[in-house]
Amino acid sequence: MASQIQDRLATDQDLLLMQEGTMIRKVRSKNWKKLRYFRLQNDGMTVWHARQAGGIAKPTFSISDVETLRKGHDSELLRCLMEEFPLEQGFTVVFHGRRPNLDLVANSVEEAQVWMRGLQLLVDLVTSMDHQERLDQWVNDWFHRGDRNEDGRMNFQEAQRLLHLMNVEMNEDYILNLFQAADVSQSDTLEAEEFVNFYKALTKRTEVEELFENFSSDGQKLTLLEFVDFLREEQKERDHAPDLALEFIDRYEPSESGKLRHVLSMDGFLSYLCSKDGDIFNPACLPIYQDMTQPLNHYFINSSHNTYLLGDQLCGQSSVEGYIRALKRGCRCVEVDVWDGPGGEPIVYHGHTLTSRILFKDVTATLAQYAFQTSDYPLILSLENHCSWEQQETVARHLTEILGEQLLSTTLDGLFNQLPSPELLRGKILVKGKKLRIFEDIVDEEEEEQLEPDPYCESETQPQLQHETQELTPRNRKKKKNSTLILCPALSALVVYLRTVSFQSFTHSRENYHIYDISSFSETKARNLIKEAGNEFVQHNAWQLCRVYPSGLRTDSSNFNPQELWNAGCQIVALNMQTAGFAMDICDGLFRQNGGCGYVLKPEFLRDTMSFFNPEKPISPFKAQTLLVQVISGQQLPKVDNTKETSIVDPLVRVELFGVPEDTRQQETNYVANNGFNPHWGQALCFHVQVPELVMLRFVVKDYNRKTRNDFLGQYTLPWTCMKQGYRHIHLLSKDGTSLHPASIFVYICIREDLEVDES
């Protein structure tokens, strides 16, 4: 693939122009627009910029970091400059994770198109790379980073410096011998291809070689039967082992003769272990594999809190970018706080704070564009309405006109006793909000925790859903003037299946509410309910949706542990997706399965309205299991600060389990001093688990620091039910969930059924 990039660099007209360089305006705000000379480097993988052509250049971004390209029309910032520049001249580079977008304005429409086409071509080529191609390209990237004078060569001192930056600390004589062996031109320097070979020699995997030799009769190859034995005994593939052995040999054996003879070489064995088939995450759980025809309340739903915010709850920026990022990561419930705005146009922001404002119609247009790009299962719009009567009508008009056929505006035929399924609601946006039954004042649902129970709380005696479209009487219009908020019928009518109601008690909900009603709880209230009445909460969530949101005291947009709420079957556990940390790691891990569609089927015992399960006191019939994790080695771990040449990490691995209280545990290895390149731990960690169906595992790699808290290096989180046994690689992710390729840890996983369940 790297050669494909080089071939395109020599022949593609757009890439040739990009290598010559172009003056482009870099835009940070309405008032910050600086001309910069942007140029695609000769490696085809990095873009550098300087103040002017021929000036001192510095890296801007790597193609590997680019998620997508957007036209100027799709940029919130560039649209503000449309009076200064035609939008066709602008484009946006969107990066993986939480790195800010790069908004650029070219000098002509033609130049903008050259850069958009060229960058998109390179992004597509990088995306299609396999593991080995990505590794080779990663090493190439480092080579060009170390080749400061861009002469395409690197002497031994430069190579040593670069290895320090790459987290490599080894004996100098050993490195010199490998350097000289790779220098086939005997020029005392390494060209790019020689440097790749040099690096491969450094990354020799002795622990994998030993494993290979344990199953190989001659130490040179694995025969088909030997590989079948390995897959069956160690990888726990059981009856699938014979078919998988043939499939994997054909897929990973580099030698054509080896494929014909059905044997696997050491290189092929390593390729398999490093591939998606050797990953700890079960590939069978990656596509949509769950039953999607059950009622909505039977699923955990990937949910966002204050989706419009990119920062904190007090002064943070509001942006449609928050919705785009949430939707792209599979979120299926977004929140919109809508208030009266100037000129009759409703605005979205965190009320009574200094957060910036955005137009509700822009948010709606963003939802229309991005709602179903990642998942075509239903999107829930959690509408927090603070608008006057007139602007509520505007909100309803925007939803109806902009969303069009995407908006669910009527009930589905034949559904009276249960909510519709994600399958039936494909491609639909559902509004969650207040709905009229009698004339009433409306309070924000997230304030209900601090208020006395509403004596005018909605209640119905009819089993089916009804729409209220009648006009208010003059008496009601007069009452409106003396009321804080009154719900208008046009907006009420758009709430079909998700009518928000205040929670008073589980008994009150059973006696007064229906399957289409939904209550919201603060994290504190929800936790207290779990402790006081865990089984009742489970039964409540088996027939009705509930939403849990972060405490109002979390002004920094921090998050709570969502696992505690999932244990009780809470479906819509809303998190601040802009804030990295263990909570978002757990959320991303849970929803990584099932095609990343944003819906995960709850375990059967959380879908049963007569369930005996209590997350605080789990007992049989849930079969306990024992997990053995042998942490073997690490590969190319990142540094805490990549710019420091002398700092080499002292890595350790922590394995964290999140589940019911008895299953929430953590253990860690010892640290390996001064080696982030190929550390070896060889330590076994053991966990006894009561309710494995609810357990999430988080593997965290940290840099040991005896004076302060250990520094985060990388993590990977997945559900117990999606974990493969055997020898597996765990490919690490950064704080914001993006790949740290090629950083990984190599582990052995074994799960045993406990013969007896401890019910004490």
C-alpha positions as a printed Julia matrix, in Angstrom:
760×3 Matrix{Float64}:
   0.0     0.0     0.0
   2.87    2.36    0.77
   4.08    1.73   -2.79
   0.58    2.58   -4.04
   0.88    5.94   -2.32
   4.27    6.51   -3.93
   2.87    5.53   -7.33
   0.02    8.0    -6.94
   2.41   10.74   -5.83
   4.22   10.39   -9.12
   1.13   10.27  -11.35
  -1.88   11.94   -9.73
  -2.18   15.55  -10.85
  -3.8    16.75   -7.61
  -1.05   15.21   -5.47
   1.65   16.69   -7.71
   0.17   20.17   -7.22
  -0.1    19.6    -3.47
   3.6    18.66   -3.35
   4.45   21.96   -5.04
   2.57   23.77   -2.27
  -0.17   26.4    -2.08
  -0.86   29.57   -0.13
  -4.03   28.91    1.89
  -5.78   30.89    4.62
  -5.87   29.1     7.95
  -9.01   30.21    9.82
  -9.42   30.02   13.58
 -12.15   32.6    14.08
 -13.92   35.43   12.28
 -10.99   37.69   13.07
  -8.1    35.2    12.73
  -7.32   34.37    9.1
  -3.63   33.91    8.3
  -2.09   33.03    4.95
   0.13   29.98    5.23
   2.08   27.97    2.69
   0.77   24.39    2.85
   2.66   21.56    1.19
   2.24   17.79    1.0
   5.54   16.18    1.92
   7.29   13.71   -0.35
   6.23   10.81    1.87
   2.63   11.45    0.89
   1.62   11.1     4.53
   2.25   14.47    6.14
   1.27   18.06    5.42
   3.58   20.82    6.59
   3.11   24.58    6.6
   5.27   27.7     6.67
   4.59   31.42    6.74
   5.69   31.65    3.12
   7.09   29.51    0.33
  10.67   28.55    1.18
  10.21   29.52    4.83
  10.87   27.36    7.89
   8.2    24.66    7.79
   6.71   22.58   10.57
   4.29   19.63   10.59
   0.57   20.43   10.44
  -1.03   17.0    10.36
  -0.6    13.39    9.29
  -2.97   11.77    6.81
  -3.44    8.97    9.37
  -5.07   11.49   11.72
  -7.67   12.66    9.18
 -11.19   11.29    9.55
 -12.9    13.12    6.69
 -13.05   16.27    4.56
 -15.98   18.69    4.51
 -16.97   21.34    2.0
 -17.15   24.96    3.11
 -20.95   24.88    3.23
 -20.74   22.31    6.03
 -18.43   24.36    8.24
 -20.03   26.34   11.05
 -17.04   28.71   11.09
 -16.66   29.21    7.34
 -20.35   29.98    6.93
 -19.74   33.01    9.15
 -17.23   34.27    6.55
 -19.37   33.82    3.45
 -19.43   37.59    2.87
 -15.61   37.6     2.69
 -14.99   34.38    0.75
 -17.15   32.18   -1.47
 -17.94   29.01    0.49
 -16.76   26.94   -2.49
 -13.19   28.08   -1.72
 -13.36   26.75    1.83
 -12.96   23.24    3.2
 -12.49   21.61    6.58
 -10.09   18.86    7.65
 -11.79   16.79   10.36
  -9.52   14.72   12.62
 -10.11   11.58   14.62
 -10.87   12.07   18.3
 -11.25   15.48   19.92
  -8.59   17.36   17.96
 -10.13   20.63   16.68
 -11.06   20.83   13.02
  -8.78   22.7    10.62
 -10.75   25.26    8.57
  -9.01   26.42    5.4
  -9.82   28.84    2.58
  -7.99   28.45   -0.76
  -7.39   31.29   -3.21
  -9.71   29.74   -5.77
 -12.41   27.11   -6.07
 -10.07   25.03   -8.25
  -7.31   24.99   -5.6
  -9.81   24.0    -2.9
 -11.0    21.11   -5.05
  -7.41   19.98   -5.7
  -6.72   19.73   -1.97
 -10.05   18.07   -1.14
  -9.69   15.46   -3.88
  -6.04   14.8    -3.08
  -6.51   14.52    0.67
  -9.56   12.27    0.24
  -7.56    9.97   -2.06
  -4.78    9.64    0.52
  -7.25    9.09    3.38
  -8.94    6.3     1.4
  -5.59    4.63    0.69
  -4.56    4.75    4.36
  -7.96    3.44    5.51
  -7.64    0.38    3.28
  -4.21   -0.62    4.63
  -3.82   -3.94    6.48
  -1.87   -4.3     9.72
   1.55   -4.81    8.12
   1.05   -1.98    5.63
   0.01    0.36    8.43
   3.03   -0.68   10.48
   5.38   -0.07    7.54
   3.77    3.31    6.94
   4.03    4.19   10.64
   7.76    3.46   10.56
   8.06    5.5     7.36
   6.32    8.41    9.1
   8.89    8.28   11.88
  11.72    8.12    9.37
  10.57   11.29    7.65
  10.05   12.95   11.01
  13.67   12.2    11.93
  15.02   13.16    8.49
  15.18   16.86    9.29
  17.21   17.91    6.28
  15.0    15.79    3.98
  17.93   14.15    2.2
  16.3    10.71    2.48
  19.11    9.3     4.67
  19.78    8.79    8.36
  23.11    8.2    10.07
  23.54    6.18   13.26
  23.36    9.19   15.6
  20.14   10.4    13.94
  18.72    6.88   14.15
  19.55    6.69   17.87
  17.83   10.01   18.49
  14.77    8.88   16.58
  14.6     5.6    18.49
  14.54    7.57   21.75
  11.57    9.53   20.41
   9.94    6.2    19.49
  10.32    4.95   23.1
  13.22    2.59   22.3
  15.98    2.11   24.88
  18.47   -0.64   24.0
  22.12   -1.54   24.27
  24.07    0.72   21.88
  26.28   -2.09   20.55
  23.23   -4.23   19.8
  21.55   -1.36   17.94
  24.76   -0.63   16.01
  25.02   -4.25   14.84
  21.44   -4.18   13.57
  22.05   -0.78   11.94
  25.09   -2.07   10.07
  23.24   -5.2     8.98
  20.43   -3.07    7.54
  22.91   -0.78    5.74
  23.13   -2.94    2.61
  24.5     0.01    0.6
  27.37    0.29    3.14
  27.03    4.07    3.13
  26.94    4.37    6.94
  23.41    5.69    6.5
  19.97    4.16    6.13
  17.53    5.06    3.41
  13.77    4.78    4.12
  13.46    1.13    3.08
  16.62    0.17    4.96
  15.3     1.91    8.06
  12.09   -0.16    7.86
  14.19   -3.36    7.78
  16.29   -2.05   10.66
  13.14   -1.44   12.68
  11.76   -4.89   11.88
  14.95   -6.44   13.23
  14.53   -4.44   16.43
  10.93   -5.62   16.86
  11.63   -9.33   16.75
   8.97  -11.06   18.91
  10.76  -13.79   20.89
   7.64  -14.58   22.97
   5.67  -15.29   19.77
   8.54  -17.37   18.38
   8.47  -19.52   21.54
   4.73  -20.02   21.21
   5.14  -20.94   17.55
   7.83  -23.48   18.35
   5.67  -25.1    21.05
   3.2   -26.19   18.37
   5.59  -26.69   15.44
   7.28  -30.09   15.15
  10.2   -28.7    13.14
  10.28  -25.09   14.38
   9.92  -23.85   10.79
   6.22  -24.1    10.07
   2.85  -25.09   11.44
   1.21  -27.85    9.46
  -2.54  -27.68    8.98
  -3.12  -30.19   11.8
  -0.72  -28.35   14.12
  -2.47  -25.05   13.45
  -5.87  -26.7    14.01
  -4.59  -27.96   17.38
  -3.46  -24.45   18.31
  -6.79  -22.9    17.34
  -8.77  -25.56   19.19
  -6.68  -25.89   22.37
  -5.42  -22.35   22.93
  -7.77  -20.08   20.99
 -10.9   -22.04   22.06
 -12.27  -22.09   18.51
 -13.47  -25.68   19.07
 -15.53  -27.1    16.19
 -14.71  -24.15   13.93
 -10.95  -24.77   14.14
 -10.5   -26.85   10.92
 -12.34  -24.37    8.72
 -10.7   -21.38   10.37
  -7.22  -22.88    9.97
  -7.65  -23.09    6.19
  -9.16  -19.61    6.07
  -6.4   -18.01    8.17
  -3.57  -19.7     6.25
  -5.02  -18.4     3.01
  -5.43  -14.93    4.51
  -2.18  -14.47    6.47
   0.5   -16.77    5.01
   2.73  -14.5     2.85
   4.21  -17.39    0.82
   2.18  -18.68   -2.12
   3.84  -22.09   -1.78
   2.87  -22.15    1.89
  -0.74  -21.45    0.98
  -0.7   -24.28   -1.57
   0.76  -26.71    1.0
  -1.62  -25.46    3.76
   1.19  -24.56    6.16
   1.77  -21.41    8.2
   5.2   -19.8     8.58
   6.34  -17.76   11.56
   5.61  -14.55    9.62
   2.13  -15.79    8.81
   1.55  -16.83   12.43
   2.54  -13.37   13.67
   0.35  -11.71   11.03
  -2.61  -13.76   12.24
  -2.0   -12.88   15.9
  -1.76   -9.17   15.07
  -4.85   -9.17   12.84
  -8.53   -8.64   13.61
  -8.84  -12.44   13.82
  -6.23  -12.47   16.59
  -7.82   -9.5    18.35
  -9.34   -9.82   21.81
 -12.65   -8.45   20.48
 -14.72  -11.23   18.96
 -15.18  -10.37   15.25
 -18.58  -12.1    15.35
 -19.77   -9.26   17.62
 -18.67   -6.49   15.25
 -21.57   -6.59   12.74
 -25.18   -6.3    13.83
 -25.72   -9.72   15.42
 -28.45   -9.08   17.99
 -32.22   -9.29   17.67
 -33.36   -5.78   16.7
 -37.1    -6.54   16.74
 -37.71   -6.17   20.47
 -39.28   -3.06   22.08
 -37.05    0.01   22.51
 -37.02   -0.41   26.29
 -35.18   -3.74   25.93
 -32.0    -2.02   24.72
 -29.18    0.03   26.16
 -29.09    3.19   24.02
 -25.93    5.2    23.33
 -26.85    8.6    24.76
 -25.37   12.09   25.06
 -25.91   14.85   27.61
 -25.82   18.53   26.59
 -24.74   17.35   23.15
 -24.24   20.9    21.85
 -21.34   21.61   24.25
 -17.7    21.15   23.29
 -16.45   22.12   26.76
 -17.71   22.78   30.26
 -21.25   23.63   31.4
 -20.51   27.23   32.42
 -18.45   28.89   29.69
 -18.03   26.18   27.07
 -18.6    26.61   23.36
 -21.92   25.48   21.9
 -21.55   24.08   18.39
 -23.28   21.83   15.89
 -19.92   20.05   15.86
 -20.95   18.45   19.15
 -23.88   16.79   17.41
 -21.75   15.7    14.45
 -19.14   14.09   16.71
 -21.75   12.37   18.87
 -23.65   10.99   15.88
 -20.46    9.78   14.19
 -19.52    7.76   17.29
 -22.9     6.01   17.22
 -24.92    8.15   19.63
 -28.69    7.51   19.3
 -30.04    9.99   21.84
 -28.99   13.64   21.67
 -30.07   16.5    23.89
 -31.24   19.94   22.75
 -31.81   22.73   25.29
 -33.87   25.26   23.35
 -34.58   28.82   24.5
 -36.1    32.0    23.08
 -33.68   33.73   20.74
 -33.5    37.12   19.0
 -35.52   37.79   15.89
 -38.01   35.07   16.72
 -35.44   32.31   16.14
 -35.02   29.78   19.0
 -31.46   29.2    20.2
 -29.63   26.28   21.82
 -27.32   26.7    24.8
 -26.97   25.78   28.48
 -29.46   28.14   30.06
 -28.44   30.77   32.64
 -24.73   30.27   31.85
 -22.07   31.91   29.69
 -22.02   29.1    27.13
 -22.28   30.38   23.56
 -25.49   30.22   21.53
 -26.34   28.45   18.28
 -29.53   28.52   16.23
 -32.01   25.7    16.74
 -32.62   25.53   12.99
 -28.88   24.91   12.44
 -28.98   22.07   14.98
 -32.02   20.6    13.22
 -30.32   20.86    9.82
 -27.25   19.09   11.25
 -29.43   16.27   12.59
 -31.12   15.92    9.21
 -27.72   15.57    7.53
 -25.87   13.33   10.01
 -28.59   11.41   11.89
 -28.2     8.18    9.92
 -24.68    8.3     8.51
 -23.29    5.94   11.16
 -26.44    4.05   12.12
 -29.85    3.88   10.51
 -31.56    2.86   13.73
 -33.82    5.46   15.38
 -32.44    8.69   16.76
 -34.05   10.13   19.9
 -34.15   13.91   20.17
 -34.37   14.75   23.89
 -35.96   18.18   23.72
 -35.61   20.42   26.78
 -38.11   23.13   25.96
 -37.74   26.58   27.6
 -39.39   28.61   24.85
 -42.36   30.93   24.77
 -45.53   29.92   22.94
 -44.53   31.71   19.74
 -41.03   30.27   19.55
 -42.3    26.78   20.4
 -44.35   27.04   17.22
 -41.16   27.96   15.38
 -39.41   24.93   16.92
 -42.25   22.69   15.72
 -42.13   24.23   12.25
 -38.36   23.73   11.93
 -38.61   20.11   13.06
 -41.41   19.4    10.62
 -40.0    21.23    7.61
 -36.28   20.43    8.0
 -36.55   16.81    9.11
 -39.42   15.99    6.77
 -39.98   12.25    6.37
 -37.26   11.51    8.93
 -39.49   12.83   11.74
 -41.82   10.28   13.3
 -45.14   12.12   13.5
 -47.67    9.29   13.92
 -47.91    6.03   15.79
 -47.21    2.75   14.02
 -50.16    0.52   13.21
 -50.99   -2.32   15.59
 -48.72   -1.31   18.48
 -50.64   -0.61   21.68
 -49.1    -2.76   24.39
 -45.4    -2.25   23.72
 -42.99    0.24   22.26
 -41.92   -0.27   18.64
 -38.58   -1.9    17.93
 -35.42   -0.31   16.54
 -36.06   -2.35   13.38
 -39.52   -0.83   12.86
 -38.18    2.67   13.52
 -35.2     2.57   11.11
 -34.47    5.97    9.63
 -36.78    7.81   12.03
 -36.15   10.64   14.49
 -38.3    10.53   17.63
 -38.96   13.62   19.74
 -38.83   13.03   23.49
 -40.61   15.74   25.46
 -43.73   16.94   27.27
 -47.13   16.18   25.77
 -50.45   17.85   26.47
 -53.29   16.05   28.17
 -54.59   18.94   30.24
 -53.53   22.57   30.3
 -50.46   22.84   32.49
 -47.28   24.7    33.22
 -44.14   22.92   32.06
 -40.97   22.61   34.11
 -37.63   21.44   32.81
 -37.4    17.72   33.49
 -33.87   18.02   34.84
 -35.13   20.41   37.53
 -37.8    18.03   38.78
 -35.37   16.53   41.3
 -35.28   19.82   43.21
 -38.99   20.61   42.98
 -42.02   19.41   44.91
 -44.18   16.85   43.05
 -46.31   18.59   40.41
 -49.99   18.44   41.47
 -50.91   18.88   37.8
 -48.77   15.96   36.7
 -50.02   14.38   33.48
 -52.02   11.2    33.76
 -54.07    9.16   31.32
 -56.74    6.52   31.66
 -56.74    5.55   27.99
 -54.37    2.69   27.06
 -53.55    4.05   23.62
 -51.54    7.14   22.66
 -53.56   10.23   21.7
 -52.52   13.49   19.99
 -53.76   16.79   21.34
 -54.32   19.42   18.65
 -57.22   21.44   20.06
 -56.88   25.22   20.27
 -56.55   26.93   23.63
 -59.58   28.82   24.89
 -59.36   32.56   25.63
 -59.2    31.62   29.31
 -56.09   29.53   28.68
 -54.51   32.3    26.62
 -55.01   34.67   29.52
 -53.42   32.15   31.91
 -50.4    31.93   29.58
 -49.39   35.49   30.45
 -49.05   34.56   34.11
 -47.23   31.27   33.51
 -43.55   30.5    33.13
 -43.98   28.07   30.24
 -46.98   26.7    28.43
 -46.73   23.9    25.91
 -48.18   24.64   22.5
 -50.19   21.92   20.71
 -48.02   21.99   17.56
 -44.94   20.96   19.54
 -46.9    18.57   21.75
 -48.15   16.72   18.67
 -44.6    15.85   17.62
 -44.1    13.8    20.79
 -45.36   10.38   19.76
 -43.82    7.55   21.81
 -41.58    9.31   24.32
 -43.72   11.46   26.61
 -41.71   12.73   29.57
 -43.37   12.42   32.98
 -42.18   13.19   36.47
 -41.25   10.21   38.65
 -42.85    9.89   42.06
 -42.55    6.2    42.89
 -42.44    2.84   41.15
 -45.96    2.13   42.37
 -47.21    5.47   41.0
 -45.59    4.73   37.63
 -47.23    1.29   37.41
 -50.64    2.69   38.28
 -50.6     5.92   36.27
 -48.13    5.71   33.38
 -47.92    3.76   30.15
 -45.28    2.06   28.04
 -44.65    5.23   26.03
 -43.92    7.37   29.12
 -40.35    8.09   30.17
 -38.96    9.59   33.39
 -35.58   11.21   33.94
 -33.38   10.79   37.01
 -30.28   12.59   38.16
 -27.36   10.24   38.77
 -27.78   10.76   42.54
 -31.48    9.92   42.51
 -30.89    6.86   40.31
 -28.1     5.54   42.55
 -30.28    5.95   45.63
 -33.12    4.06   43.96
 -30.76    1.21   43.08
 -29.6     0.94   46.69
 -33.1     1.26   48.16
 -35.13   -0.73   45.62
 -32.79   -2.33   43.09
 -35.17   -5.09   42.04
 -38.09   -2.68   41.59
 -35.91   -0.45   39.42
 -34.98   -3.46   37.26
 -38.65   -4.38   36.83
 -39.55   -0.75   36.06
 -36.9    -0.6    33.33
 -38.14   -3.87   31.87
 -41.4    -2.22   30.72
 -40.62    1.51   30.53
 -37.75    3.64   29.3
 -35.79    5.78   31.74
 -33.09    8.38   31.3
 -30.26    9.19   33.72
 -28.27   12.41   33.42
 -25.16   13.81   35.19
 -25.47   15.84   38.37
 -25.85   19.59   37.96
 -22.74   19.94   40.12
 -20.61   18.55   37.28
 -19.94   22.0    35.85
 -16.68   20.72   34.35
 -18.66   18.27   32.19
 -17.2    15.28   34.02
 -19.0    11.93   33.95
 -20.27    9.29   36.34
 -19.79    5.55   35.97
 -22.54    4.41   33.55
 -22.1     0.76   34.53
 -23.94    1.3    37.83
 -27.05    2.37   35.9
 -26.81   -0.31   33.2
 -26.75   -2.87   36.03
 -30.34   -1.83   36.83
 -31.4    -1.89   33.18
 -31.46    1.91   32.68
 -31.52    2.39   28.93
 -30.69    6.06   28.25
 -27.63    6.8    30.36
 -26.57   10.23   29.1
 -22.88   11.14   29.23
 -20.86   14.24   28.4
 -19.28   12.86   25.25
 -16.86   15.77   24.96
 -15.06   14.63   28.12
 -12.52   11.82   27.83
 -12.02    9.35   30.65
 -12.98    5.92   31.94
 -16.73    6.62   31.69
 -16.55    7.29   27.96
 -14.16    4.35   27.54
 -16.81    2.08   29.08
 -19.53    3.63   26.95
 -17.52    3.27   23.73
 -16.6    -0.28   24.72
 -20.19   -1.39   25.26
 -21.44    0.14   22.02
 -18.48   -1.05   19.94
 -20.46   -4.27   19.41
 -23.56   -4.83   17.27
 -22.34   -2.85   14.3
 -21.78    0.28   16.41
 -25.47    0.97   15.75
 -26.05    2.54   19.18
 -28.4    -0.17   20.45
 -27.32   -3.15   22.59
 -29.85   -5.75   23.72
 -30.04   -6.0    27.5
 -29.48   -9.41   29.14
 -32.67  -11.45   29.48
 -32.88  -10.96   33.26
 -33.07   -7.16   32.7
 -35.93   -7.54   30.17
 -38.23   -9.58   32.43
 -40.92   -7.55   34.25
 -41.04  -10.3    36.89
 -37.25  -10.49   37.25
 -35.82  -11.31   40.69
 -32.49   -9.69   39.84
 -31.13   -7.06   42.2
 -27.81   -5.47   41.15
 -26.95   -4.82   44.8
 -27.47   -8.49   45.79
 -26.93  -10.7    42.73
 -27.62  -14.4    43.35
 -28.16  -17.57   41.35
 -29.13  -18.57   38.67
 -26.38  -16.33   37.27
 -23.44  -18.66   36.82
 -20.18  -17.39   38.29
 -16.96  -17.6    36.28
 -13.24  -17.18   36.82
 -11.16  -15.07   34.49
  -7.43  -15.59   34.12
  -5.51  -12.82   32.32
  -1.84  -13.41   31.65
  -0.28  -10.12   30.6
   2.64  -11.19   28.43
   4.21   -8.26   26.6
   3.77   -4.83   25.05
   4.65   -3.44   21.64
   5.59    0.12   20.61
   3.89    1.83   23.54
   3.44    5.6    23.23
   5.27    8.11   25.38
   3.6    10.5    27.77
   5.33   13.33   25.92
   6.45   12.42   22.4
   8.64   15.51   22.12
  11.03   14.52   24.9
  13.93   12.47   23.6
  15.31   11.33   26.95
  12.1    10.18   28.64
  11.42    6.45   28.27
   8.33    5.05   29.98
   8.17    2.49   32.8
   4.95    0.74   31.75
   2.55   -1.32   33.81
  -0.82   -2.82   32.88
  -3.95   -2.46   34.97
  -6.95   -4.7    34.29
 -10.21   -3.14   35.51
 -13.56   -4.93   35.71
 -16.83   -2.99   35.93
 -20.07   -4.77   36.75
 -22.25   -5.34   39.81
 -20.51   -4.13   43.0
 -19.03   -7.59   43.75
 -17.53   -7.77   40.25
 -16.05   -4.26   40.16
 -12.37   -4.96   40.79
  -8.92   -4.1    39.46
  -5.44   -5.61   39.52
  -2.18   -4.53   37.95
   1.19   -5.87   36.95
   4.56   -4.7    38.15
   6.18   -2.01   36.03
   8.96   -2.67   33.55
  11.73   -0.13   33.98
  12.79    2.05   31.07
  11.15    0.1    28.24
   8.16    1.27   26.26
   9.35   -0.51   23.13
   8.96   -4.21   23.91
   8.28   -4.62   27.65
   7.7    -8.13   28.99
   5.6    -8.73   32.11
   4.57  -12.4    32.06
   2.2   -11.89   35.0
  -1.11  -13.64   35.65
  -4.11  -11.82   37.13
  -7.2   -13.67   38.38
 -10.8   -12.48   38.85
 -13.92  -14.24   40.16
 -17.07  -12.86   38.53
 -20.68  -13.29   39.71
 -22.63  -11.73   36.78
 -20.41  -11.95   33.68
 -23.25  -10.83   31.38
 -22.87   -7.28   32.76
 -19.08   -7.06   33.06
 -16.99   -4.57   31.08
 -13.19   -5.03   30.98
 -10.82   -2.09   30.65
  -7.14   -2.71   29.96
  -5.11    0.37   30.87
  -1.39    0.9    30.25
   0.27    3.45   32.5
   3.7     4.94   32.99
   4.8     4.22   36.55
   5.68    7.33   38.51
   6.74    6.87   42.13
   6.16   10.54   43.02
   2.85   11.3    41.35
  -0.09    9.4    39.93
   0.86    7.04   37.15
   0.48    8.66   33.73
  -2.03    7.29   31.21
  -0.55    5.77   28.05
  -3.43    3.89   26.42
  -6.51    1.76   27.0
  -8.95   -0.65   25.46
 -12.4    -1.51   26.8
 -14.83   -4.26   25.77
 -17.76   -6.29   27.1
 -17.11   -9.68   28.69
 -19.58  -11.21   26.23
 -17.46  -10.01   23.27
 -14.1   -11.24   24.58
 -12.16  -14.0    22.8
 -10.09  -16.48   24.75
  -6.55  -17.56   23.99
  -3.49  -15.58   22.86
  -4.76  -12.18   21.83
  -3.49   -8.73   20.98
  -5.17   -5.69   22.49
  -4.71   -2.7    20.2
  -4.56    0.39   22.37
  -6.63    3.54   22.08
  -5.86    7.07   23.24
  -7.74    9.1    25.86
 -10.2    10.26   23.21
 -10.73    6.78   21.79
  -8.57    7.01   18.66
  -6.12    4.35   17.57
  -2.56    4.4    18.94
  -1.39    1.99   16.23
   0.9     0.09   16.4
   0.81    0.19   20.22
  -0.58   -3.03   21.68
  -0.31   -5.5    24.53
  -0.19   -9.27   24.12
  -2.22  -11.36   26.57
  -3.55  -14.85   27.22
  -7.22  -15.08   28.23
  -8.87  -18.08   29.9
 -12.42  -18.29   31.3
 -13.55  -21.14   33.54
 -17.02  -21.92   34.86
 -17.12  -21.97   38.66
 -18.47  -25.28   39.93
 -20.24  -23.6    42.83
 -21.68  -20.13   43.13
 -20.97  -18.25   46.32
 -24.33  -16.8    47.41
 -23.12  -15.28   50.63
